Amino acid sequence: MKKNSKQKKADIIIRELYKLYPEAECSLEFSNDPFRLLVMARLSAQCTDARVNIVSEELFKILPDVYAMASASYEQIEEIIKPCGLFRTKAKNIKDMSKIIIEKFQGKVPSDMESLLSLPGVGRKIANLIRGDCFEIGGIVADTHCIRLTNRFGLADSDNPLAVERALDPIIPKDLQSGYCHRMVYFGREYCKAQNPRCSECPLKDLDVCVYKNTINGNGKKLPKKPKAV
């Protein structure tokens, strides 16, 4: 099947970012444990991955698995995860999802999308993270970096996570989707920042893969709009 222009552009981006970040992995330290990643992904909402890693070390030392988490009180979980913010909602989600995993999935985190979405606090972003990093099924994790960069590359034209996921899914091979999304995080943090992107230093600037560069000057500042002709 002949590749379209977006597929060709995606191939270039994937190739170049792999050169930049050959070892790109999830920044959550989950020790290849699907349940641990599930909990940590829920904790990461409006919280840095670095803080989640620190808090999770204590959390799993006290409550090491799904059975311990399901047996703990909401208050016990809340006290441990408080530094991550939104701790009451997150604690409720974590305990309730643990109970469901035991009752419906024999204590194992499911791999199919429908089952993952049935867990409290789990949306498509978390579900795709689990499917890609734990089960190697693939999945587009449409987080803030992925959405911003995908739009700047012209591979999507929407701030809606589902729209971005649907735009990327057909043009990025399943086995490369997790790596693509992790590299979007690395590249977004280092170069293609939300504010003051380092466009003049961008390793991709000469590859004709960015539509955003046409709206900024060499310092990453937006160009003034041209006056309308009268």
N, C-alpha and C positions, 0 to 999 in steps of 0.2 A: 504494500500500500504506500502510495506516494505521500511524503510528509508535507504538511502545510507550513506556512511561514512561522506560525507560533511554535509548532513542534521543532522546527529547525532552530529557532531562537532559544527555546528551552534546552535543546541539546548543547548549544554553545555555553549557556549559563551553567548548566550542570558540569560540563567538562572543566570550565575555568575555575569554578568554585571548589571543585574536587582538588585541583592543583593547589589552591590557596589553603584549603582545610582538609587534608587527606584523612585526618582522624576525627572528624567532627562527630560528636555524640551528644546524646541528651545531657543537659547540664544538671539534671536531677540525679543524684547518686542513689540509684535504686537497687544495685547489686543483682540485676537480672531477675528480680522478684516482681511478678505482675501486680500482686497485691500492694506491695510497697510503692510501686510507681503510681498505682491508682490513688492511694492515699496522698502521696506527695503532690500529684497533679491537682488534686482538689485543694490542697493547702496553698498552692501557688497562685490562686486567684488574688489579684491585687497585692502580691507579695513577691519579693525577689527570690530567685532560685537559690541564691546563696543562703538566705535566711531559712528557707525551707529545708535545706540540707542540714543545717545546724539543729533546728528544732526536731527534725525527723530522727536524728541520731538518738536523742533522748526519748522520743515517743516510742520508737521500736525497741529500745532497751527495756522499757517498762512494759510495753504491750507488743510483743514480738510478732504476733501473727493474727490472722482473721478471727480466730476463736477468742483470743485475749481481748481484741478490740471490741468484739460483739458483747463480751461479758462486762466490760468496763462501764462505769456510769458516764453520763454526758458530762457531768461536772469534772470528773477526772481527766477526760480528754480535753475539755475546755482549758483547764489549768495548764496543761502541757503545751497546747498549741496557741495559746494567747498571743505570743509575739508575732504570729502570722496574720493577725487581724481577722475580722469577721468570724471570731472563734466559736460563737454559739451556733451559727448556721453550719459551719464546717464540721464541728464536733457532732452535731445531729446527723449530718450527711454520712460521716465516716462510720459512726456506730450503726446507723440504719442500713447502710450498704453492706456492712460486714454481716449483719444478721441475714440479709437477703441472699448473699453469696453462700452462706452456710445452708440456709433452708432450701434454696432453689438450684444451686449449682455445686452441691457437694463440697463446699469450701474452696472451690477453685474459681478464679476470675475467668469469666467467659470470654470467648474471642469474637463472637458474632456481634455485629453492630446493634441489632435489636435488643439483645440481652444486656449489652453494656449500657445502652440508653435507658434501660428500665431501672438502673441503679440511681439512687438519690444523688443529685449534684453532678451527674455525669452528662455532658453534652457531647456533640460531635468532635470537638477539639480533643477532649480527653480520650474519647473512644478511639479516635484515629491514632493518637499517641500510643495507646496500649496495643492496638492492632499492629502498628508498625514496629515498635521497639521490642515488644515481648513475643509477638507471634509471627513476625515477618510477613504479614499479609499486605502491608502497604497502607497508606492513608495520609491524606493531606492535613497537617496540623495548621489550621488557618489562624495563627496567632497574630499579634500586632505587627511583628517583623515580616512575616510571610505576606500579610495583606498589603503592607506599605510597599515592599519591594516588588511584589508581583504586579502591582499597579504601575510602579515606576518603570518596570520593564515592558509594560504594555501587554502583558499576558492576561490581564483582567482589567475591568473598569468598574470596580465596585468596592465599597467598604464593608459589604456584607460577607461574613465568613463563609456561609454556605455557597454564595455565588462564586467566591474565589476558589473554594474547594472544587466546585463543579467545572470551573474554567481550567484548573490545573490537572485534574484527574485524567482526562483523556490524552494529555500531551506529555505527561511524565510517567515513565514505566513504573509499575507497582513496586518493583524491587529497589527503585531509586527514590521513592517518594519520601521516606523517612529521612534519608540523607540530605535530600534537597531542603527539607524544612529545617533541619538542624543547621545547615550551612547558611540558610537565610538569617537565622538568629546571629550566627557568628559575624556574617557580613554586615548585617544591620547594626550591630553594636560597634563594629570597627570602622566602617566606612559610610554606609547608607543610612545615617541616623535620621530620626524624625525631624530634628532641628539641626540646622547647620551641617548638612551632609558634606563629606569630604570629596566632593565631585572632582576637584582638580587632581586628587591623588588616587582616584578610583582605578583599580586594576582592570576594569572592564570598559573604561571610557573610550577606547579606540575600536571597540568591537561592534558598534552599532546595535546594541541590545537595549539601550535605555532611551525612553521617550521623555523622561523627566529632565534630562540634561538640556533639552531645547528650551526649557522655561527658566533656566538659572544661568548665572554668570560663573566665572571660574572659581569664585569663593563660596559657591553653594547658596548664593542669595537669589531669590526670585527676581526675574527681570520685570521691569515695569511693563504694563500692557501698552500696546501700540494704540495711539489715538485713532478713533474711527474716522474714516474719510468722509468729508462733507461735500 
